[in-house]
Amino acid sequence: MSRRHHALSGPIWAATRRAVFRRDGWRCTSCGRAGRLEAHHEPPLVEGADPYDLAGIVTLCRTCHIERHRGDAETPGRAEWRKLVEELAGSD
C-alpha cells in the first residue's frame, strides 16, 4: 500500500470523506443510491492525487465504485499481477 493510501485513515480522512458525502447529498454521484457510500479519487492516488482535495473525490456506492475500478484491471501493473496469480494458482 502506498503512503498516499495510508492517508486514508484517521481523523483528517474521516472529516474529508464526510465533507464529500455531504457535498454530494449523501448519494452516489453515478446512480443516485444512498446506501454503502464510498469516496473515490479521480485521478487515483497512485497517480499522485492529493488524498484530501475535495475537488478530486466523488461519492460512489459500493457497486458503482467496483465498476469504476474494473477498468483499472487492465493497466500494465495489474495485468502482470493477474498473470502471476494465475500462474501460481495453476501450479497446485
C-alpha positions in Angstrom: 0.0 0.0 0.0 1.4 3.4 -0.9 2.0 6.2 1.5 -0.9 8.1 -0.1 -3.2 5.1 0.6 -2.1 5.2 4.3 -3.5 8.7 4.4 -7.0 7.2 4.1 -7.3 6.6 7.8 -7.5 8.8 10.8 -9.5 11.9 11.7 -8.4 14.1 8.7 -9.6 11.4 6.2 -12.8 10.8 8.2 -13.6 14.6 8.0 -12.7 14.8 4.3 -14.9 11.8 3.5 -17.9 13.2 5.4 -17.4 16.6 3.6 -17.5 14.8 0.2 -20.6 12.8 1.2 -22.3 16.0 2.5 -21.4 17.9 -0.7 -22.8 15.1 -2.9 -26.1 15.0 -0.9 -25.2 11.6 0.7 -25.9 9.9 -2.7 -23.9 8.1 -5.3 -22.9 10.6 -8.0 -23.2 7.8 -10.6 -26.5 6.1 -9.8 -28.1 8.1 -7.1 -28.3 5.4 -4.4 -27.9 6.4 -0.8 -26.5 3.2 0.7 -23.0 1.9 1.3 -21.2 5.0 0.2 -17.5 5.2 -0.6 -15.2 8.0 -1.6 -13.4 7.6 -5.0 -10.4 9.6 -6.0 -10.1 11.0 -9.6 -7.3 10.9 -10.5 -6.3 7.8 -8.5 -3.9 8.2 -5.5 -1.3 6.1 -7.3 -1.1 8.8 -9.9 -0.2 11.4 -7.3 -3.6 12.8 -6.4 -3.9 14.7 -3.1 -5.9 12.4 -0.8 -7.7 15.4 0.8 -8.5 17.5 -2.2 -12.3 17.6 -2.3 -12.3 18.5 -6.0 -10.7 15.2 -6.7 -13.0 13.0 -4.7 -16.6 11.8 -5.6 -19.2 9.8 -3.7 -20.0 6.4 -5.1 -22.0 3.5 -3.8 -20.1 0.2 -3.4 -21.4 -1.2 -6.7 -20.5 1.8 -8.7 -17.1 2.0 -7.1 -16.3 -1.6 -8.0 -17.5 -0.9 -11.6 -15.4 2.3 -11.8 -12.3 0.3 -10.9 -12.9 -2.5 -13.3 -11.1 -0.5 -16.0 -8.1 -0.4 -13.6 -7.7 -4.2 -14.0 -6.3 -3.8 -17.5 -3.5 -1.4 -16.5 0.0 -2.9 -17.1 0.8 -3.4 -13.5 -2.5 -5.1 -12.7 -2.2 -7.3 -15.9 1.2 -8.5 -14.8 -0.1 -9.2 -11.2 -3.1 -11.1 -12.6 -0.8 -13.2 -14.8 1.4 -14.1 -11.8 -1.6 -15.0 -9.7 -3.0 -17.2 -12.4 0.4 -18.9 -12.9 0.7 -19.6 -9.1 -2.9 -20.9 -9.0 -2.2 -23.3 -11.9 0.9 -24.7 -10.1 -1.1 -26.6 -7.5 
